[in-house]
Each structure stands twice: as C-alpha cells, then as structure tokens.
Amino acid sequence: MITETMSSINFDYSETQKMVAQSAKDFAEQHIAPHVMEWDEAQHFPVELFKRAGEMGFMGILVPEELGGSGLGYHEYVAIIEEISKVDPSIGLSVAAHNSLCTNHILSFGNNQQKQRWIPKLATAEWIGAWGLTEHNTGSDAGGMNTTAVKDGDHWVLNGAKNFITHGKSGDIAVVITRTGAKGDSRGMTAFVIEKGTPGFTSGKKENKLGMRASETAELIFSDCRIPDTNRLGKVGEGFIQSMKILDGGRISIGALSLGIAKGAYQAALKYSQERVQFGKPISKFQGISFKLADMATEIEAAELLLHKAAFVKNQGKPVTKLSAMAKMYASELCVRAANEAVQIHGGYGYTKDFPVEKLYRDAKLCTIGEGTTEIQKVVIAKNILK
C-alpha cells in the first residue's frame, strides 16, 4: 500500500501484500480464534502456535531469505500484525516483539557471524526471542538503568534485572541493553545477546496483567552472568543508540497492532449494531450510534494512512523517527477510543466475555504504554519538529 512514483501515489495493495494479508487472516481464524478466551483466562503463552507461525514465515518477516526469513518489507509486516491482532492482540504483540525487537536488533547491528549463528533460528521460531531495555525503576528514563556489564578479559559479567519483558520466561534468546559506562550517559550502554541456559541468567516474576494475557511478560535476572565478548552487538557504548533505532521500527509494529485492535473493535460494533433491535429498528439506525461508527471508520482510515506512510519511508531506509512516533501515538490512542466505543455500542453485552469487544477493550490500553508512552511519543515528535 502507498507506493509512490514521481507523478502519483498508489493506494492499492500489491498482489504480494494481498496474499500475505490473506494468509495471516486464515492463520488467525484457523489457529488462534478457537482458543482466544481459553488462553486469555489461563494467561497461557502458546509456544507451539509460534512454532507454527514460524513455518508460515511470520516470525522472520523482515529477515532476508538467505537467512531463513520471508524477505518482506514493512507494508507486508503491518498487514500480518494487523490481521492477527484483529483476532487476538496478545498474539499480535508477541509476533511483533519477536520480529521487530529481538530479531531485528541482531539483524541490524550483528556482524555476519552473529547473524548466521542466531537469525535462522529466530526466523523459523526454532527459538523465541526476547528484548530487554526496561527496568523496575527506569521505564521512560531508560538511560538511568542499573543493569551492568563489566569487562573481564575476553568476557563480560552481567548483574541486574529487566522487567516487563515479552517472552521473559519462555524466550530462548534475549538481546539485553546494559550499562557499561556512567549512568545517564547515552554512550555508556552496550547490547549483548544471551542464550537461555547461560549460568547466571534466569527469569523471574511473570506479570498478571489486565490485557494481552496470552503474551508472556516477565523479569530477566542476571547474577554474575558471564558471556563472551563475541556476544556483544556492535561497539561498546552503542547499545542505547541502537535501541532508539530499533524502537523506530518497533513503533510501526505497535501502530499495526493498534490498527488491528481498532478494526476488530469497529467490525464487531458495526455487526452488532446492525443486528441489535431496539424500539423496532436496528440500533445502527439511531444517529447516536451511527455517528460513533462514522468517527471510528474515519479515524481508522487516518491511522492506516499514517502507518503505511511510515512503512514506506522505513522501506526506503530513510529516517522514520518522527513518522513512526506519530503513527504509534495516533493509532494507539485511536484503538483505546475505538474499543471503548465498541463496548458502549454493545451496551451490557459489551461488558461480558461472550463478545470480543470486552477483551479488545482490555488489550487496547497496553498500546498507549508499550515501546514508549504517548507522552514520550510527543517528546520525540516535538524534538523532531523543533530541530
């Protein structure tokens, strides 16, 4: 979608994009839809589902084919996350985190040997990936992290903890940002890859969450965890700068996740409003309901255009910081509004677990928090427009 030429903008999906979107839709309806509430209520992280997603090419979307991936671009990536998230946002979140954070960090900043070592396993979901930046006392203020890596010969010794980490327990491999210099120094942090089973590397508390409950969130703990220097990604001191670049792409992911939630909520509300009869006619015939639907439909179109513009710029390898922050901020705030209105349109039924909008309402809120809060997006946007 949105391929630009000198003379025109094409808003049509390419055949590849249509095929990819349909395959993601079919996958979600067949393998996810029957289990949505079961997984949600049990907070079950369905590892086998992600292995199946790996077989479909959904776990290495942006990875080149020579490294075992699908070799697709950001338009296709948005389509896959969106279609999965319409059915279950928690599965969409995990697919997004695996692709855009862990896998993409190694793909973007690893050397050839590191890519050959880890990317094929991630691209096929033989290994599930995690990514650790956030800590208990450093959410938005990531530069104040306490987790340290101290050089010891040709090894590094890690101590500290990360929290709110997607796949913190079940992940087979994690990219972790640690402090190797002074606290608060943007060039005092370094990224490392750590495999599960490394002595001193364990998982801690699994969070009991409002929504996104089938997407596992847990602590990563490092206690004199010793790893070789060959596990370092890029130069010493580049970890934070790398992370900010990774989050640029990650925000497109959360925008796609948000778009999927908004569309799922809108489609459910539209269907219900046409079936629910009050005062002798479908409630969609009442202006109060029809205007809610009109607002939702319009804002979804706007979010989709903004998101695909960011995807277009990202595909071209141009700076996307401002656009991805805008897309993430707008789409995430929209999905909360859309889910809220969808519940309202359903009335009392929207508050029950018999209709999908109850879960979408709970899942939506994470989108305004994860990978940078709405407030942080405004900081990023303001910095860029005031340069």
C-alpha positions as CSV (number, residue, x, y, z in Angstrom):
1,M,0.0,0.0,0.0
2,I,1.1,3.6,-0.7
3,T,3.8,3.1,-3.3
4,E,5.0,6.4,-4.6
5,T,6.2,7.5,-8.0
6,M,7.2,10.9,-9.4
7,S,3.6,11.5,-10.6
8,S,1.3,9.7,-8.4
9,I,0.6,7.8,-5.1
10,N,-0.8,4.3,-5.4
11,F,-3.0,3.3,-2.5
12,D,-3.7,-0.3,-3.7
13,Y,-2.2,-3.3,-2.0
14,S,0.2,-5.2,-4.3
15,E,-0.5,-8.8,-5.0
16,T,2.1,-9.9,-2.5
17,Q,0.6,-7.7,0.2
18,K,-2.9,-9.1,-0.5
19,M,-1.6,-12.7,-0.4
20,V,0.3,-12.1,2.8
21,A,-2.7,-10.4,4.5
22,Q,-5.0,-13.3,3.5
23,S,-2.6,-15.9,4.7
24,A,-2.3,-14.1,8.1
25,K,-6.1,-13.8,8.3
26,D,-6.6,-17.5,7.5
27,F,-3.9,-18.4,10.1
28,A,-5.6,-16.3,12.8
29,E,-9.1,-17.7,12.1
30,Q,-7.9,-21.3,12.0
31,H,-5.3,-21.5,14.7
32,I,-6.0,-18.5,17.1
33,A,-9.7,-17.7,17.1
34,P,-10.8,-21.0,18.7
35,H,-8.5,-20.5,21.7
36,V,-8.7,-16.8,22.4
37,M,-10.6,-16.7,25.7
38,E,-9.0,-20.0,26.9
39,W,-5.5,-18.6,26.5
40,D,-6.6,-15.2,27.9
41,E,-8.1,-16.6,31.1
42,A,-5.3,-19.0,31.8
43,Q,-2.6,-16.5,30.8
44,H,-1.3,-19.3,28.6
45,F,1.6,-18.4,26.2
46,P,1.1,-20.9,23.3
47,V,4.6,-21.7,22.3
48,E,3.5,-24.3,19.7
49,L,1.4,-21.6,17.9
50,F,4.5,-19.5,17.4
51,K,6.4,-22.5,16.0
52,R,3.5,-22.9,13.5
53,A,3.7,-19.2,12.8
54,G,7.4,-19.7,12.1
55,E,6.5,-22.3,9.5
56,M,4.3,-19.7,7.8
57,G,7.1,-17.2,7.7
58,F,5.5,-14.9,10.3
59,M,8.4,-14.9,12.7
60,G,11.1,-13.8,10.3
61,I,9.1,-11.3,8.2
62,L,11.8,-8.8,7.6
63,V,14.7,-11.3,7.5
64,P,16.3,-11.9,4.1
65,E,15.6,-15.3,2.5
66,E,19.2,-16.3,2.7
67,L,19.0,-16.2,6.5
68,G,15.8,-18.3,6.6
69,G,13.3,-15.4,6.6
70,S,10.5,-14.2,4.4
71,G,12.4,-11.3,2.9
72,L,9.3,-9.0,3.1
73,G,9.0,-5.2,3.7
74,Y,7.2,-3.1,6.2
75,H,3.9,-2.9,4.3
76,E,3.6,-6.7,4.5
77,Y,4.7,-6.6,8.1
78,V,2.0,-4.2,9.0
79,A,-0.6,-6.4,7.2
80,I,0.4,-9.5,9.1
81,I,0.4,-7.9,12.6
82,E,-2.9,-6.2,11.8
83,E,-4.7,-9.3,10.7
84,I,-3.5,-11.4,13.7
85,S,-4.3,-8.5,16.1
86,K,-7.9,-8.3,14.8
87,V,-8.4,-11.8,16.2
88,D,-6.1,-11.7,19.3
89,P,-3.9,-8.7,20.0
90,S,-1.8,-10.6,22.5
91,I,-0.6,-12.9,19.8
92,G,0.0,-9.9,17.5
93,L,2.0,-8.3,20.3
94,S,4.3,-11.4,20.7
95,V,4.8,-11.7,16.9
96,A,5.7,-8.0,16.7
97,A,8.1,-8.2,19.7
98,H,9.9,-11.2,18.3
99,N,10.2,-9.7,14.8
100,S,10.9,-6.0,15.4
101,L,12.9,-6.1,18.7
102,C,15.0,-9.2,19.3
103,T,15.4,-10.5,15.7
104,N,15.7,-7.0,14.1
105,H,18.3,-5.9,16.6
106,I,20.6,-8.8,15.7
107,L,19.8,-8.3,12.0
108,S,20.5,-4.6,12.1
109,F,23.6,-4.5,14.3
110,G,25.1,-8.0,14.4
111,N,28.1,-9.0,12.4
112,N,27.9,-11.7,9.7
113,Q,28.9,-14.4,12.1
114,Q,26.3,-13.4,14.7
115,K,23.6,-13.2,12.1
116,Q,24.4,-16.7,10.8
117,R,24.5,-18.0,14.4
118,W,21.2,-16.7,15.6
119,I,18.9,-15.3,12.9
120,P,17.9,-18.6,11.1
121,K,16.7,-20.0,14.5
122,L,14.7,-16.8,15.2
123,A,13.3,-16.5,11.7
124,T,11.8,-20.0,11.8
125,A,10.8,-19.7,15.5
126,E,13.0,-22.6,16.5
127,W,14.0,-20.0,19.1
128,I,11.6,-17.4,20.6
129,G,13.3,-14.0,21.1
130,A,13.1,-11.5,24.0
131,W,14.5,-8.0,24.2
132,G,15.4,-6.2,27.4
133,L,15.7,-2.5,27.9
134,T,13.1,-1.6,30.7
135,E,13.9,-2.0,34.4
136,H,11.9,-1.6,37.6
137,N,13.0,2.0,38.2
138,T,13.7,3.0,34.6
139,G,10.7,3.0,32.3
140,S,10.7,6.0,30.1
141,D,14.1,7.0,31.6
142,A,15.9,4.1,30.1
143,G,19.3,5.9,30.3
144,G,19.2,5.5,34.1
145,M,19.4,1.7,34.0
146,N,21.1,-0.2,36.8
147,T,21.9,-3.5,35.0
148,T,25.7,-3.5,34.4
149,A,28.2,-5.4,32.2
150,V,31.8,-5.4,33.5
151,K,34.6,-6.5,31.2
152,D,36.7,-9.4,32.5
153,G,39.3,-10.5,30.0
154,D,37.5,-11.6,26.8
155,H,34.3,-12.0,28.8
156,W,31.6,-9.7,30.3
157,V,29.9,-10.2,33.7
158,L,26.3,-9.0,33.9
159,N,24.4,-8.2,37.0
160,G,20.9,-6.7,37.4
161,A,17.4,-7.3,36.2
162,K,15.0,-6.2,33.4
163,N,11.2,-6.2,33.8
164,F,8.1,-6.1,31.6
165,I,10.0,-8.3,29.1
166,T,7.9,-10.0,26.4
167,H,8.9,-13.7,26.4
168,G,10.9,-13.2,29.6
169,K,10.3,-16.8,30.7
170,S,9.8,-18.8,27.5
171,G,12.3,-17.0,25.3
172,D,15.3,-19.0,24.1
173,I,17.5,-15.9,23.5
174,A,17.5,-12.3,24.6
175,V,19.1,-9.1,23.4
176,V,19.8,-7.1,26.5
177,I,20.9,-3.5,26.9
178,T,23.3,-3.0,29.9
179,R,25.3,-0.1,31.4
180,T,29.0,-0.2,30.6
181,G,29.7,3.4,31.4
182,A,28.3,6.2,33.6
183,K,24.6,6.2,34.5
184,G,22.7,8.6,32.2
185,D,25.3,8.6,29.5
186,S,23.7,7.8,26.2
187,R,27.0,6.4,25.1
188,G,27.5,4.4,28.3
189,M,25.3,1.4,27.3
190,T,26.1,-1.8,25.3
191,A,23.9,-4.5,23.8
192,F,24.5,-8.2,24.3
193,V,22.9,-11.4,23.1
194,I,22.3,-14.0,25.9
195,E,21.1,-17.6,25.3
196,K,18.8,-19.4,27.6
197,G,20.7,-21.8,29.9
198,T,23.7,-19.4,30.3
199,P,24.8,-19.7,34.0
200,G,23.6,-16.7,36.0
201,F,20.8,-15.9,33.5
202,T,17.3,-16.7,34.9
203,S,13.7,-15.5,34.6
204,G,11.7,-14.0,37.5
205,K,8.2,-13.0,38.2
206,K,5.6,-13.4,35.4
207,E,3.2,-10.4,35.4
208,N,-0.5,-10.9,36.0
209,K,-1.9,-8.4,33.5
210,L,-5.1,-6.5,32.7
211,G,-4.9,-7.5,29.0
212,M,-2.6,-9.0,26.4
213,R,-2.6,-12.0,28.7
214,A,-1.6,-14.7,26.2
215,S,1.6,-12.7,25.5
216,E,4.1,-13.6,28.3
217,T,5.6,-10.7,30.3
218,A,8.3,-11.5,32.9
219,E,11.5,-10.4,34.5
220,L,15.0,-11.3,33.3
221,I,17.6,-11.7,36.1
222,F,21.4,-11.6,35.8
223,S,23.6,-12.7,38.7
224,D,27.3,-12.8,37.8
225,C,26.2,-13.9,34.3
226,R,29.3,-14.5,32.3
227,I,29.2,-14.2,28.5
228,P,31.9,-14.0,25.8
229,D,32.7,-10.7,24.0
230,T,31.6,-12.4,20.8
231,N,28.0,-12.0,22.1
232,R,28.4,-8.2,22.1
233,L,26.3,-6.4,19.4
234,G,28.2,-3.5,17.8
235,K,30.7,-1.4,19.6
236,V,30.9,-0.8,23.3
237,G,28.8,2.2,24.2
238,E,26.4,2.0,21.2
239,G,23.6,0.0,22.9
240,F,21.3,2.9,23.7
241,I,21.6,4.5,20.3
242,Q,21.0,1.1,18.7
243,S,17.9,0.7,20.9
244,M,16.4,4.0,19.8
245,K,16.8,3.0,16.2
246,I,15.2,-0.4,16.9
247,L,12.3,1.4,18.6
248,D,11.6,3.4,15.5
249,G,10.7,0.2,13.7
250,G,9.0,-1.2,16.8
251,R,6.6,1.8,16.9
252,I,5.4,0.8,13.4
253,S,4.7,-2.6,14.9
254,I,2.7,-1.2,17.8
255,G,0.9,1.1,15.3
256,A,-0.1,-2.1,13.3
257,L,-1.1,-3.8,16.5
258,S,-3.3,-0.8,17.4
259,L,-4.8,-0.7,13.9
260,G,-5.8,-4.3,14.2
261,I,-7.5,-3.7,17.5
262,A,-9.3,-0.7,16.2
263,K,-10.5,-2.6,13.1
264,G,-11.5,-5.6,15.2
265,A,-13.5,-3.4,17.6
266,Y,-15.1,-1.4,14.7
267,Q,-16.1,-4.5,12.8
268,A,-17.6,-6.1,15.9
269,A,-19.5,-2.9,16.7
270,L,-20.8,-2.5,13.1
271,K,-22.0,-6.1,13.0
272,Y,-23.7,-5.9,16.4
273,S,-25.3,-2.5,15.7
274,Q,-27.0,-3.9,12.6
275,E,-28.3,-7.0,14.4
276,R,-29.4,-5.4,17.7
277,V,-33.0,-4.2,17.5
278,Q,-34.4,-1.6,19.9
279,F,-37.6,0.5,19.5
280,G,-38.4,-1.5,16.4
281,K,-35.2,-0.9,14.4
282,P,-31.5,-1.8,14.4
283,I,-29.6,0.5,16.7
284,S,-27.3,1.4,13.7
285,K,-30.3,3.5,12.5
286,F,-30.0,5.8,15.5
287,Q,-27.8,8.8,15.0
288,G,-26.1,8.4,18.4
289,I,-24.8,5.0,17.2
290,S,-24.2,5.8,13.6
291,F,-22.0,8.8,14.5
292,K,-19.9,6.7,16.7
293,L,-19.3,4.3,13.8
294,A,-18.6,7.2,11.4
295,D,-15.9,8.6,13.8
296,M,-14.3,5.1,14.2
297,A,-14.3,4.5,10.5
298,T,-12.7,7.9,9.7
299,E,-10.0,7.6,12.3
300,I,-9.1,4.1,11.3
301,E,-8.6,5.4,7.7
302,A,-6.3,8.2,9.0
303,A,-4.3,5.8,11.2
304,E,-3.8,3.4,8.4
305,L,-2.6,6.0,6.0
306,L,-0.1,7.4,8.6
307,L,1.1,3.9,9.4
308,H,1.7,3.0,5.8
309,K,3.5,6.3,5.1
310,A,5.9,5.4,8.0
311,A,6.3,1.9,6.5
312,F,7.0,3.4,3.1
313,V,9.7,5.7,4.5
314,K,11.2,2.8,6.6
315,N,11.4,0.6,3.5
316,Q,13.4,3.3,1.7
317,G,15.9,3.4,4.5
318,K,15.2,7.0,5.3
319,P,14.9,8.5,8.9
320,V,11.5,7.5,10.3
321,T,11.7,8.6,13.9
322,K,9.1,11.4,13.7
323,L,6.7,9.5,11.4
324,S,6.8,6.2,13.4
325,A,6.2,8.1,16.7
326,M,3.2,9.9,15.1
327,A,1.8,6.7,13.7
328,K,2.3,4.9,17.0
329,M,0.8,7.7,19.1
330,Y,-2.2,8.3,16.8
331,A,-3.1,4.6,16.2
332,S,-2.6,3.6,19.9
333,E,-4.9,6.4,21.2
334,L,-7.4,5.5,18.5
335,C,-7.5,1.9,19.4
336,V,-8.4,2.8,23.0
337,R,-11.2,5.1,21.8
338,A,-12.5,2.5,19.3
339,A,-12.5,-0.3,21.8
340,N,-14.3,2.0,24.3
341,E,-16.9,3.0,21.8
342,A,-17.4,-0.6,20.7
343,V,-18.1,-1.7,24.3
344,Q,-20.6,1.2,24.5
345,I,-22.4,0.2,21.3
346,H,-22.7,-3.3,22.7
347,G,-24.2,-2.0,25.9
348,G,-24.3,-4.5,28.7
349,Y,-23.3,-7.3,26.4
350,G,-20.0,-5.5,25.7
351,Y,-19.1,-5.9,29.4
352,T,-19.4,-9.7,29.2
353,K,-16.8,-12.2,27.9
354,D,-19.3,-13.5,25.4
355,F,-18.5,-10.8,22.9
356,P,-15.0,-10.0,21.6
357,V,-15.0,-6.3,22.4
358,E,-14.5,-6.9,26.2
359,K,-11.1,-8.4,25.5
360,L,-10.2,-5.8,22.9
361,Y,-11.0,-3.1,25.5
362,R,-8.6,-4.7,28.0
363,D,-5.9,-5.3,25.4
364,A,-6.0,-1.8,23.8
365,K,-4.6,0.1,26.8
366,L,-1.1,-1.5,26.5
367,C,-0.7,0.1,23.1
368,T,-0.5,3.6,24.6
369,I,2.2,2.4,27.1
370,G,4.5,-0.2,25.4
371,E,7.5,0.9,23.3
372,G,7.2,4.4,24.6
373,T,4.2,6.0,26.2
374,T,2.0,8.5,24.3
375,E,3.8,11.3,26.3
376,I,7.2,10.0,25.2
377,Q,6.0,10.0,21.6
378,K,5.1,13.6,21.9
379,V,8.6,14.4,23.3
380,V,10.1,12.6,20.2
381,I,7.8,14.3,17.8
382,A,8.4,17.8,19.4
383,K,12.2,17.3,19.3
384,N,12.0,16.5,15.6
385,I,9.7,19.3,14.5
386,L,11.6,21.9,16.6
387,K,15.1,20.9,15.3
